[in-house]
């Protein structure tokens, strides 16, 4: 029998998407500090929707109805609240620490996929998540101990935990959504619904950003669109439990962007954690069994 073949394209697409989202997080942290969390999050969603919607409309679109529309609305609303809470946490915590702590979401999502999607949890997926989570614990133990714990950090941690719970649920919605809608439609409604939900509070919280900050938000919006489409494409071709551990590569990207944008240093514990995360992702790489060759009669 031939060795199992890895379904590498969805796996790679998910890794690239996570990298784009990590870069987006770095840009959004700076933008949120400059103009406020609400303004940065609102403009990111509206700009992203304006970028992708024309391509969806030009693709011979069919307006979604029924269950498909309900999924778009569900994910858009969840994503809007999730983004606001996560970007708020980024203004209170270092980006690498925030992303590392948020890795509790894939663990939760693994079991939500079993409960809500009926996916069978394979032993390799469980081990991958445990190893990846162990890597984040190593990283957190080495970094959080150096931070001064005050009211701002406490609020940031609470917001991050809340965001992680929503993020875990978001994984399941992505899996359902990507099976009934194409990437362009998914990206359009993800940003559009999220932007419209946040727009309700504009009279109370909106502050016009400066040109530089607006440019950074625009780049963040573009990265959001590309990552959303890549995730939709990947989740349509592989089970959620197989792609969820890929989220752990987010810390690799965060360590890089944290160093580039915020001069965060990579410590020994970070390196140890990264090794565990990579091992977990390799174990989680989706595989498809090749059909067995017929046995010749003696």
C-alpha positions in Angstrom: 0.0 0.0 0.0 1.3 3.5 -0.9 2.1 6.0 1.8 -0.8 8.5 2.6 -0.7 11.6 0.4 -0.7 15.0 2.2 -3.3 17.5 1.2 -0.7 20.2 1.2 -2.4 23.0 -0.7 -5.2 23.7 1.8 -2.6 23.4 4.6 -0.3 25.9 2.9 -3.2 28.3 2.1 -4.2 28.3 5.8 -0.6 29.0 6.9 -0.3 31.9 4.4 -3.7 33.2 5.6 -2.6 33.1 9.2 0.6 35.0 8.3 -1.5 37.8 6.6 -3.7 38.0 9.6 -0.7 38.3 11.9 0.6 41.2 9.8 -2.8 42.7 9.8 -2.9 42.5 13.6 0.4 44.4 13.8 -0.9 47.2 11.6 -4.2 47.3 13.5 -2.4 47.6 16.9 -0.6 50.7 15.7 -3.8 52.1 14.1 -5.8 51.4 17.2 -3.3 53.2 19.4 -3.3 56.1 17.0 -7.0 56.6 16.4 -8.9 54.3 18.8 -10.0 50.7 18.6 -13.5 51.4 17.3 -12.5 53.7 14.4 -9.7 51.3 13.3 -11.9 48.3 13.4 -14.8 50.0 11.6 -12.7 51.4 8.8 -10.9 48.1 8.3 -14.2 46.3 7.8 -15.8 48.9 5.5 -12.6 49.3 3.3 -12.3 45.5 3.0 -15.9 45.2 1.9 -15.4 48.0 -0.6 -12.4 46.2 -2.0 -13.9 42.7 -2.5 -17.6 43.5 -3.2 -17.0 44.7 -6.8 -15.2 41.4 -7.7 -18.1 39.4 -6.2 -20.7 41.5 -8.0 -18.8 41.1 -11.3 -18.5 37.3 -10.9 -22.2 36.7 -11.8 -23.3 36.6 -8.2 -26.4 35.1 -6.8 -27.8 36.9 -3.8 -27.6 34.5 -0.8 -30.9 33.5 0.9 -32.1 31.3 3.7 -29.4 29.3 5.5 -26.6 30.8 3.5 -27.6 34.4 4.4 -28.0 33.3 8.1 -24.5 32.0 8.1 -23.1 35.2 6.6 -25.0 37.3 9.2 -23.9 35.0 12.0 -20.2 35.1 11.1 -20.3 38.9 10.4 -21.8 39.7 13.8 -19.5 37.3 15.7 -16.4 38.6 13.8 -17.3 42.3 14.6 -17.5 41.7 18.3 -14.4 39.4 18.2 -12.4 42.0 16.3 -13.2 44.8 18.7 -12.3 42.8 21.8 -9.1 41.5 20.2 -7.9 44.8 19.0 -8.6 46.3 22.4 -6.5 43.5 23.9 -3.7 44.4 21.5 -3.6 47.9 22.9 -3.0 46.5 26.4 -0.7 43.6 25.7 2.4 42.9 23.5 1.2 41.5 20.1 3.2 38.3 20.5 1.9 37.6 23.9 -1.7 38.3 22.8 -1.5 36.0 19.9 0.1 33.3 22.0 -2.6 33.4 24.6 -5.3 33.4 22.0 -4.1 29.9 20.9 -6.6 28.5 23.4 -9.2 29.1 20.6 -8.0 26.2 18.4 -8.3 23.8 21.3 -11.9 24.9 22.0 -12.7 24.8 18.2 -11.4 21.2 17.9 -14.2 20.0 20.2 -16.8 22.4 18.9 -16.2 20.8 15.5 -17.1 17.5 17.0 -20.2 18.8 18.8 -21.6 21.1 16.0 -20.2 19.6 12.8 -20.1 15.9 13.8 -16.5 15.6 12.8 -14.6 12.6 14.2 -11.7 13.8 16.3 -8.7 11.8 15.2 -6.0 10.9 17.6 -3.3 12.7 15.6 -5.4 16.0 15.7 -5.7 15.7 19.5 -2.0 15.2 19.9 -1.2 18.0 17.5 -3.3 20.4 19.5 -1.9 19.3 22.8 1.7 19.7 21.6 0.9 23.0 20.0 -0.8 24.2 23.1 2.2 23.1 25.2 4.4 25.3 23.0 2.2 28.3 23.8 2.4 27.5 27.6 6.2 27.5 27.4 6.1 30.9 25.5 3.6 32.4 27.9 5.5 31.3 31.0 8.7 32.9 29.7 7.1 36.2 28.6 4.2 37.0 30.9 6.4 36.8 33.9 8.3 39.9 32.7 5.1 42.0 32.4 3.8 44.3 35.1 0.3 43.2 36.0 -2.0 46.2 36.4 -5.6 47.1 35.6 -4.9 47.7 31.9 -3.2 44.2 31.6 -6.1 42.6 33.4 -8.7 44.2 31.1 -6.6 43.2 28.1 -6.5 39.6 29.3 -10.3 39.5 29.9 -10.9 41.0 26.4 -8.5 38.4 24.9 -10.2 35.5 26.6 -13.6 36.7 25.4 -12.2 37.1 21.9 -10.7 33.6 21.9 -14.1 32.1 22.8 -15.7 33.9 19.8 -12.7 32.9 17.6 -13.2 29.3 18.4 -16.9 29.5 17.5 -15.9 31.4 14.3 -13.9 28.3 13.1 -17.0 26.2 13.1 -19.0 28.9 11.2 -16.2 29.2 8.6 -16.4 25.5 8.0 -20.1 25.7 7.4 -20.0 28.9 5.4 -17.2 27.7 3.1 -19.2 24.7 2.1 -22.2 26.7 0.8 -20.5 29.9 -0.6 -17.5 30.8 -2.6 -14.4 32.7 -1.3 -15.5 36.0 -2.9 -18.9 35.9 -1.4 -17.6 34.8 2.0 -15.0 37.7 2.1 -17.7 40.2 1.0 -20.2 39.4 3.6 -17.6 38.8 6.3 -16.4 42.4 6.1 -19.6 43.9 5.0 -21.8 42.6 7.8 -19.1 43.2 10.3 -18.8 46.8 9.1 -22.5 47.5 9.2 -22.8 46.1 12.7 -20.0 48.4 13.9 -21.4 51.4 12.0 -24.3 51.6 14.4 -22.0 53.1 17.0 -20.3 55.6 14.7 -22.1 58.7 16.0 -20.7 58.0 19.5 -17.1 56.7 18.9 -15.9 57.5 15.4 -12.8 59.7 15.1 -11.3 60.7 11.7 -7.8 59.3 11.5 -4.8 61.0 10.0 -3.6 60.1 6.5 -0.8 57.7 7.6 -3.1 55.8 9.9 -5.8 55.6 7.3 -3.2 54.1 4.9 -2.2 51.4 7.4 -5.9 50.6 8.0 -6.3 50.2 4.2 -3.4 47.7 4.0 -4.9 45.9 7.0 -8.2 45.7 5.1 -6.5 44.3 2.0 -4.8 41.6 4.1 -8.1 40.8 5.8 -9.7 40.2 2.4 -6.9 37.9 1.0 -6.7 35.9 4.3 -10.5 35.5 4.5 -10.6 34.1 0.9 -7.7 31.8 1.5 -9.3 30.4 4.7 -12.6 29.9 2.9 -10.8 28.0 0.2 -8.8 25.9 2.6 -11.8 25.1 4.9 -13.9 24.0 1.9 -11.3 21.3 1.2 -10.2 20.1 4.6 -11.8 19.4 7.9 -11.8 22.0 10.6 -9.9 19.8 13.0 -7.1 19.4 10.5 -6.6 23.1 9.8 -7.2 24.4 13.3 -3.7 23.5 14.6 -2.3 25.6 11.8 -3.3 28.6 13.8 -0.3 27.9 16.1 2.0 29.2 13.3 0.5 32.6 14.1 3.1 33.0 16.8 5.9 32.5 14.4 4.5 35.3 12.3 3.8 37.4 15.4 7.4 37.0 16.7 8.6 38.3 13.3 6.2 41.2 13.1 6.6 42.0 16.8 10.4 42.3 16.3 10.0 44.4 13.1 7.2 46.8 14.3 7.6 46.8 18.1 11.2 45.6 18.7 10.2 42.5 20.7 13.1 40.2 21.3 12.9 36.4 20.7 13.8 34.6 23.9 15.0 31.0 24.5 11.5 30.0 25.8 10.1 31.4 22.5 12.4 29.2 20.5 11.4 26.1 22.5 7.7 27.0 22.1 8.1 27.5 18.4 9.7 24.0 18.0 6.7 22.4 19.7 4.3 24.4 17.6 6.0 23.3 14.3 6.0 19.7 15.5 2.3 20.0 16.2 1.5 21.4 12.8 3.4 18.7 11.1 1.5 16.0 12.9 -1.8 17.9 12.0 -1.0 18.1 8.3 -4.1 16.7 6.5 -3.7 13.4 4.7 -5.7 11.4 2.3 -5.3 7.7 1.9 -4.6 6.4 -1.5 -6.7 3.4 -2.6 -5.0 0.1 -1.9 -3.7 -1.9 -4.8 -5.5 -5.1 -5.5 -3.8 -8.2 -4.1 -2.8 -10.7 -6.9 -3.9 -14.2 -6.3 -1.1 -16.7 -5.8 
